[in-house]
Amino acid sequence: MKTKLINFSKYSSFKIGGSFDVALLEDDFSHISDYYLIGSCNNTLVGTNPPPLMMLSKKYDYIKIEDDVLKIGGATPSGKIASFCKKHDIANFEFVSHLPGKLGGLVYMNAGLKEFEIFNSLLTLQMPSGLKAKCQVAFGYRSTDISEPILEASFILEYGFDEDKVAMFKRMRSNQPSTPSAGSCFKNPEDDYAGRLIEEVGLKGVMRGDMCFSKEHANFLVNNKNGTFQDAMWLIDEAKRRVKEKFDISLECEIVILNRD
Ligand SMILES: Cc1cc2nc3c(=O)[nH]c(=O)nc-3n(C[C@H](O)[C@H](O)[C@H](O)COP(=O)(O)OP(=O)(O)OC[C@H]3O[C@@H](n4cnc5c(N)ncnc54)[C@H](O)[C@@H]3O)c2cc1C
């Protein structure tokens, strides 16, 4: 496979990580099990020794209406999806303008805002092993059982882009820090909030190097300038340890950590 050198301190939303070669996945799927697939690393913390990485090539960056459904390539950025839907007056994708990532990452994580999730209007997924219908995939809150690259997804085509929803999603974002992060660090445990637990164990705003759980939103691990992977991991492990000790709750990371110890 062709490769591309990527500097993760620029590419990833955390602005953490060194430069590593990333293989470009196009039509040859024979070696995919040797690599870890990334999208645009808006939900990913890249370590100092990541596994071999691959990403979909530009071939999978497209969005089109075909056979009365919306077809989106796995490498299509969320901003492009939002602009297309606005331009063509398509409903149900207003929330993606506030979710940084590529289509494959959005589907893999079942990304969303409250009850607005990418799986809501999903029809099918095209993967190297073939086409899968939505009913063949297990999915839930920020999770799916997908285990291979999503090359394309098709969605119900419904018209009526809603500007009021865009404004509502913008308001929902207003308490979130603009400092580099990867969104929510931990999944919310059942009937509770990870941010509340982090605050209760005294970690909100505590600096470790240039990293901290944000004072604005405790479940956002933020990089204030020159944060490192080690500092991020210290805070993640410390939050897990303290929350387990005080509340007997095991926090589960929502972010993906890519490092081989
Ligand atoms: C400021 C900020 C706010 C955020 N707010 C939210 C929010 O409100 N709700 C929310 O759900 N998320 C939120 N996120 C997280 C992020 O937007 C989503 O998780 C998004 O889906 C990440 O997409 P990505 O392409 O960057 O994926 P990556 O971070 O690159 O990868 C994430 C996972 O997806 C897998 N993956 C990537 N591409 C593919 C593919 N083609 N096929 C199969 N698997 C693939 C990767 O293997 C990895 O396991 C936020 C992030 C930031 C930085």
Ligand as a Chemical Component Dictionary entry (heavy atoms), coordinates in Angstrom:
data_LIG
# 
_chem_comp.id                   LIG 
_chem_comp.type                 NON-POLYMER 
_chem_comp.pdbx_formal_charge   0 
_chem_comp.three_letter_code    LIG 
# 
loop_
_chem_comp_atom.comp_id 
_chem_comp_atom.atom_id 
_chem_comp_atom.alt_atom_id 
_chem_comp_atom.type_symbol 
_chem_comp_atom.charge 
_chem_comp_atom.model_Cartn_x 
_chem_comp_atom.model_Cartn_y 
_chem_comp_atom.model_Cartn_z 
_chem_comp_atom.pdbx_ordinal 
LIG C1  C1  C 0 -14.518 19.226 20.058 1  
LIG C2  C2  C 0 -15.097 17.861 19.840 2  
LIG C3  C3  C 0 -16.421 17.614 20.148 3  
LIG C4  C4  C 0 -16.971 16.352 19.940 4  
LIG N1  N1  N 0 -18.274 16.137 20.262 5  
LIG C5  C5  C 0 -18.843 14.934 20.033 6  
LIG C6  C6  C 0 -20.230 14.696 20.309 7  
LIG O1  O1  O 0 -20.963 15.561 20.764 8  
LIG N2  N2  N 0 -20.734 13.457 20.035 9  
LIG C7  C7  C 0 -19.971 12.467 19.524 10 
LIG O2  O2  O 0 -20.481 11.368 19.288 11 
LIG N3  N3  N 0 -18.652 12.644 19.269 12 
LIG C8  C8  C 0 -18.075 13.857 19.508 13 
LIG N4  N4  N 0 -16.742 14.048 19.249 14 
LIG C9  C9  C 0 -15.928 12.936 18.772 15 
LIG C10 C10 C 0 -15.825 12.816 17.252 16 
LIG O3  O3  O 0 -16.450 13.900 16.621 17 
LIG C11 C11 C 0 -16.475 11.530 16.763 18 
LIG O4  O4  O 0 -16.092 10.415 17.526 19 
LIG C12 C12 C 0 -16.144 11.232 15.290 20 
LIG O5  O5  O 0 -16.908 10.127 14.910 21 
LIG C13 C13 C 0 -14.674 10.945 15.065 22 
LIG O6  O6  O 0 -14.451 10.691 13.688 23 
LIG P1  P1  P 0 -12.958 10.520 13.130 24 
LIG O7  O7  O 0 -13.014 10.347 11.658 25 
LIG O8  O8  O 0 -12.123 11.639 13.608 26 
LIG O9  O9  O 0 -12.557 9.146  13.814 27 
LIG P2  P2  P 0 -11.160 8.698  14.452 28 
LIG O10 O10 O 0 -10.949 9.435  15.739 29 
LIG O11 O11 O 0 -10.071 8.800  13.448 30 
LIG O12 O12 O 0 -11.469 7.177  14.760 31 
LIG C14 C14 C 0 -12.411 6.818  15.740 32 
LIG C15 C15 C 0 -12.735 5.333  15.614 33 
LIG O13 O13 O 0 -13.431 5.128  14.378 34 
LIG C16 C16 C 0 -12.819 4.075  13.642 35 
LIG N5  N5  N 0 -12.925 4.408  12.211 36 
LIG C17 C17 C 0 -12.521 5.543  11.602 37 
LIG N6  N6  N 0 -12.813 5.489  10.294 38 
LIG C18 C18 C 0 -13.397 4.286  10.063 39 
LIG C19 C19 C 0 -13.927 3.626  8.903  40 
LIG N7  N7  N 0 -13.899 4.175  7.684  41 
LIG N8  N8  N 0 -14.438 2.383  9.069  42 
LIG C20 C20 C 0 -14.494 1.779  10.298 43 
LIG N9  N9  N 0 -14.014 2.358  11.419 44 
LIG C21 C21 C 0 -13.470 3.597  11.303 45 
LIG C22 C22 C 0 -11.364 4.067  14.086 46 
LIG O14 O14 O 0 -10.788 2.780  13.881 47 
LIG C23 C23 C 0 -11.501 4.423  15.563 48 
LIG O15 O15 O 0 -11.765 3.261  16.318 49 
LIG C24 C24 C 0 -16.170 15.316 19.434 50 
LIG C25 C25 C 0 -14.822 15.572 19.096 51 
LIG C26 C26 C 0 -14.290 16.832 19.296 52 
LIG C27 C27 C 0 -12.853 17.077 18.930 53 
# 
loop_
_chem_comp_bond.comp_id 
_chem_comp_bond.atom_id_1 
_chem_comp_bond.atom_id_2 
_chem_comp_bond.value_order 
_chem_comp_bond.pdbx_ordinal 
LIG C1  C2  SING 1  
LIG C2  C3  SING 2  
LIG C2  C26 DOUB 3  
LIG C3  C4  DOUB 4  
LIG C4  N1  SING 5  
LIG C4  C24 SING 6  
LIG N1  C5  DOUB 7  
LIG C5  C6  SING 8  
LIG C5  C8  SING 9  
LIG C6  O1  DOUB 10 
LIG C6  N2  SING 11 
LIG N2  C7  SING 12 
LIG C7  O2  DOUB 13 
LIG C7  N3  SING 14 
LIG N3  C8  DOUB 15 
LIG C8  N4  SING 16 
LIG N4  C9  SING 17 
LIG N4  C24 SING 18 
LIG C9  C10 SING 19 
LIG C10 O3  SING 20 
LIG C10 C11 SING 21 
LIG C11 O4  SING 22 
LIG C11 C12 SING 23 
LIG C12 O5  SING 24 
LIG C12 C13 SING 25 
LIG C13 O6  SING 26 
LIG O6  P1  SING 27 
LIG P1  O7  DOUB 28 
LIG P1  O8  SING 29 
LIG P1  O9  SING 30 
LIG O9  P2  SING 31 
LIG P2  O10 DOUB 32 
LIG P2  O11 SING 33 
LIG P2  O12 SING 34 
LIG O12 C14 SING 35 
LIG C14 C15 SING 36 
LIG C15 O13 SING 37 
LIG C15 C23 SING 38 
LIG O13 C16 SING 39 
LIG C16 N5  SING 40 
LIG C16 C22 SING 41 
LIG N5  C17 SING 42 
LIG N5  C21 SING 43 
LIG C17 N6  DOUB 44 
LIG N6  C18 SING 45 
LIG C18 C19 SING 46 
LIG C18 C21 DOUB 47 
LIG C19 N7  SING 48 
LIG C19 N8  DOUB 49 
LIG N8  C20 SING 50 
LIG C20 N9  DOUB 51 
LIG N9  C21 SING 52 
LIG C22 O14 SING 53 
LIG C22 C23 SING 54 
LIG C23 O15 SING 55 
LIG C24 C25 DOUB 56 
LIG C25 C26 SING 57 
LIG C26 C27 SING 58 
# 
